[in-house]
Amino acid sequence: MKYTSILLLAGCSLLMGCNPKFYSPNTQNVPLISEKGETNLTLSGNGNQVEFQGAYGVSESFAIKANGGLFIPGDLDNGNGGSGKFIEVGGGYYTPVYDNFVFETYGLFGFGSMENHLPSTTSDNPQTTGDISAGILRYGIQPNFGYKSKHFSAAISARFVNLNYRNIDGDLIFDGINQVDYLNENNSNFLMEPAITLKGGFEKIKLQVQYGYSFNLSNSSFPQDRDYLTFGLNFIFK
């Protein structure tokens, strides 16, 4: 089973397999804004999540962005599953670097919620429902650097964030461990999440693919998904 936690817009997101999982990284918003008035919109996802991202060049060096996502993987045959939602906003600095290269960095703040239901655990723990839920707060920074042309772009990015859980509720016991107590004891995690993003197509609409990985620098054994691969459509308006 996979346990779904949302990473806000992203964001977050949790998928569920045989074990509880309290976090899954969402698609990074990597717009590569290069001029005032530029608007960048992306619809992306995979079989477990759908996300919308937007960014806008407010001035010659300042841009804003926002992300939103739903994480809705299907339940397993035994009824185990999870879901989540996440929203994130940010603002930051951008500047063209040499020909066709762009650097940008954003401050990020996001929030959402996640839930996990594991009815398969209730036979061994008859006084429980096998559920857990929590609110999510995530904040940090994300620098991006990439090449950008009319028909193709490629970028590397890295998200450095603190992930916090609050309002943790439920009565899930897994492998003899009370998961509500575990999450309360491990409710703050520092993550480093590098990613690579490729976009190709026409001037105003491109196909996008992104691969990313999440390193939990606070707790390497924290139950979470480590990597992701998403696909999408990217739109640019100037």
C-alpha positions as CSV (number, residue, x, y, z in Angstrom):
1,M,0.0,0.0,0.0
2,K,1.1,3.5,-0.5
3,Y,0.3,6.2,1.9
4,T,-0.5,9.5,0.4
5,S,0.7,12.8,1.6
6,I,0.3,15.9,-0.4
7,L,2.9,18.2,-1.3
8,L,1.1,21.0,-2.0
9,L,0.3,22.2,-4.8
10,A,2.8,20.2,-3.9
11,G,3.0,18.9,-3.5
12,C,3.0,16.9,-1.4
13,S,1.4,13.7,-2.0
14,L,1.5,10.3,-0.5
15,L,1.2,7.1,-2.2
16,M,0.4,3.9,-0.5
17,G,1.9,0.4,-0.8
18,C,2.2,-2.4,1.7
19,N,3.5,0.0,4.4
20,P,2.3,3.4,5.5
21,K,4.0,6.2,3.8
22,F,3.7,9.8,5.0
23,Y,5.1,11.8,2.2
24,S,5.6,11.8,-1.6
25,P,7.2,14.7,-3.4
26,N,5.2,16.7,-5.9
27,T,6.2,18.1,-9.3
28,Q,8.4,21.1,-9.0
29,N,7.3,24.3,-10.6
30,V,10.3,25.3,-12.9
31,P,9.0,28.1,-15.1
32,L,12.3,29.7,-16.2
33,I,10.7,33.1,-16.3
34,S,13.0,35.4,-18.4
35,E,11.0,38.7,-18.9
36,K,8.4,40.9,-17.3
37,G,4.8,39.9,-18.3
38,E,5.7,36.3,-19.1
39,T,3.1,33.8,-18.0
40,N,3.9,30.1,-17.6
41,L,1.2,27.4,-17.0
42,T,1.6,23.7,-16.6
43,L,-0.8,20.8,-16.1
44,S,1.1,17.6,-15.0
45,G,0.7,14.4,-13.2
46,N,0.8,10.6,-13.4
47,G,-1.5,7.7,-12.5
48,N,-1.6,8.8,-8.8
49,Q,-1.8,12.6,-8.9
50,V,-2.8,15.6,-11.0
51,E,-1.3,19.1,-10.5
52,F,-1.6,22.6,-11.9
53,Q,1.2,25.1,-11.8
54,G,1.4,28.8,-12.7
55,A,4.1,31.5,-12.7
56,Y,4.2,35.2,-13.8
57,G,7.0,37.8,-14.3
58,V,5.8,40.7,-12.2
59,S,8.9,42.9,-13.0
60,E,12.2,42.7,-14.7
61,S,13.6,40.6,-11.9
62,F,10.8,39.4,-9.7
63,A,8.3,36.6,-10.4
64,I,5.5,34.9,-8.4
65,K,4.2,31.3,-8.7
66,A,1.6,29.0,-7.3
67,N,1.0,25.2,-7.4
68,G,-1.9,23.0,-6.5
69,G,-2.4,19.2,-6.5
70,L,-4.7,16.3,-5.7
71,F,-3.3,12.9,-4.9
72,I,-5.9,10.2,-5.5
73,P,-4.3,6.8,-6.1
74,G,-6.7,3.9,-6.3
75,D,-7.3,1.7,-3.3
76,L,-5.8,-1.8,-3.3
77,D,-7.9,-4.9,-3.4
78,N,-7.8,-5.1,0.4
79,G,-9.2,-1.5,0.7
80,N,-5.9,0.1,1.7
81,G,-5.3,3.5,0.3
82,G,-4.8,7.2,0.8
83,S,-5.4,10.7,-0.6
84,G,-4.2,14.2,-0.2
85,K,-4.2,17.8,-1.4
86,F,-1.6,20.5,-1.4
87,I,-1.3,24.2,-2.3
88,E,1.9,26.2,-2.5
89,V,2.8,29.8,-3.3
90,G,6.1,31.5,-3.8
91,G,7.9,34.5,-5.0
92,G,11.5,35.2,-6.0
93,Y,14.3,36.6,-8.2
94,Y,15.1,35.7,-11.8
95,T,17.7,36.8,-14.3
96,P,18.9,35.8,-17.8
97,V,22.4,34.3,-17.7
98,Y,24.4,34.3,-21.0
99,D,22.4,33.4,-24.2
100,N,19.3,31.4,-23.5
101,F,20.2,30.5,-20.0
102,V,18.1,31.5,-17.0
103,F,18.6,31.5,-13.2
104,E,15.8,31.9,-10.7
105,T,15.2,31.2,-7.0
106,Y,12.0,31.2,-5.1
107,G,10.9,31.3,-1.5
108,L,8.1,28.7,-1.0
109,F,5.2,28.2,1.4
110,G,2.6,25.5,1.1
111,F,0.0,23.7,3.1
112,G,-2.4,20.8,2.6
113,S,-3.6,17.6,4.2
114,M,-3.3,13.8,3.9
115,E,-5.1,10.8,5.0
116,N,-4.3,7.1,5.0
117,H,-6.8,4.2,5.5
118,L,-5.5,0.7,6.1
119,P,-8.4,-1.6,7.0
120,S,-6.2,-4.6,6.6
121,T,-4.6,-3.7,9.9
122,T,-7.8,-3.9,11.9
123,S,-8.0,-7.7,12.1
124,D,-4.8,-7.6,14.3
125,N,-5.9,-4.5,16.1
126,P,-9.7,-4.9,16.5
127,Q,-10.1,-1.7,18.6
128,T,-8.9,0.5,15.7
129,T,-10.2,1.7,12.4
130,G,-6.8,1.7,10.7
131,D,-7.0,5.4,9.8
132,I,-4.6,8.4,10.2
133,S,-4.8,12.0,8.9
134,A,-2.8,15.1,9.3
135,G,-2.4,18.7,8.1
136,I,0.8,19.6,6.3
137,L,3.0,22.7,6.2
138,R,6.0,23.0,4.0
139,Y,8.3,26.0,3.5
140,G,11.8,26.6,2.0
141,I,13.6,27.7,-1.1
142,Q,14.0,26.4,-4.7
143,P,16.7,27.6,-7.0
144,N,16.4,26.7,-10.8
145,F,18.9,26.9,-13.6
146,G,18.3,26.0,-17.2
147,Y,18.5,26.5,-20.9
148,K,15.5,28.0,-22.7
149,S,14.8,28.3,-26.4
150,K,11.7,28.6,-28.6
151,H,11.1,24.9,-28.9
152,F,13.1,23.3,-26.1
153,S,14.1,23.8,-22.5
154,A,16.1,21.8,-19.9
155,A,16.5,22.7,-16.3
156,I,18.0,21.4,-13.1
157,S,16.4,22.5,-9.8
158,A,16.6,21.7,-6.1
159,R,14.0,22.2,-3.4
160,F,15.2,22.7,0.2
161,V,12.2,22.5,2.5
162,N,11.1,21.9,6.0
163,L,8.1,19.5,6.1
164,N,5.8,19.7,9.2
165,Y,2.8,17.7,10.3
166,R,0.1,19.1,12.5
167,N,-3.4,18.1,13.8
168,I,-2.4,14.4,13.6
169,D,-5.4,12.2,14.3
170,G,-6.4,8.6,14.0
171,D,-5.7,5.2,15.4
172,L,-3.6,3.3,12.9
173,I,-1.3,0.6,14.3
174,F,1.2,-1.0,11.9
175,D,3.8,-3.6,12.8
176,G,2.9,-3.0,16.5
177,I,3.7,0.7,16.3
178,N,1.2,3.4,16.9
179,Q,1.6,5.5,13.7
180,V,-0.1,8.6,15.3
181,D,2.6,8.6,18.0
182,Y,5.3,8.0,15.5
183,L,4.2,10.9,13.3
184,N,3.9,13.2,16.3
185,E,7.5,12.2,17.3
186,N,8.7,12.8,13.8
187,N,6.6,15.8,12.8
188,S,9.4,17.9,11.4
189,N,11.7,16.8,8.5
190,F,14.2,18.7,6.4
191,L,14.2,17.6,2.7
192,M,16.6,18.2,-0.2
193,E,14.8,17.4,-3.5
194,P,16.8,17.7,-6.8
195,A,14.9,17.4,-10.1
196,I,15.5,17.6,-13.8
197,T,12.8,19.0,-16.2
198,L,12.7,18.7,-20.0
199,K,10.2,20.6,-22.2
200,G,9.9,20.3,-26.0
201,G,7.4,21.3,-28.7
202,F,6.0,24.5,-30.1
203,E,6.7,28.0,-29.1
204,K,3.6,28.4,-26.9
205,I,2.8,24.7,-25.9
206,K,5.3,22.0,-25.0
207,L,5.3,18.5,-23.6
208,Q,7.0,18.3,-20.2
209,V,8.6,15.5,-18.3
210,Q,10.2,15.8,-14.8
211,Y,12.1,13.3,-12.7
212,G,12.9,14.1,-9.1
213,Y,14.2,12.6,-5.9
214,S,13.6,13.3,-2.2
215,F,16.4,13.0,0.4
216,N,15.2,13.2,3.9
217,L,18.2,14.7,5.7
218,S,16.5,14.6,9.1
219,N,15.4,10.9,9.2
220,S,16.6,8.6,6.4
221,S,14.2,5.9,7.5
222,F,11.1,8.1,7.5
223,P,8.3,6.3,5.6
224,Q,8.1,8.2,2.3
225,D,8.3,7.9,-1.4
226,R,11.8,8.8,-2.7
227,D,11.4,9.5,-6.4
228,Y,8.7,10.4,-8.9
229,L,8.2,10.8,-12.7
230,T,5.5,13.1,-14.0
231,F,4.3,14.2,-17.5
232,G,2.5,17.3,-18.6
233,L,1.7,20.1,-20.9
234,N,3.4,23.5,-20.6
235,F,1.9,26.8,-21.9
236,I,3.9,30.0,-22.3
237,F,2.3,33.5,-23.0
238,K,4.2,36.8,-23.4
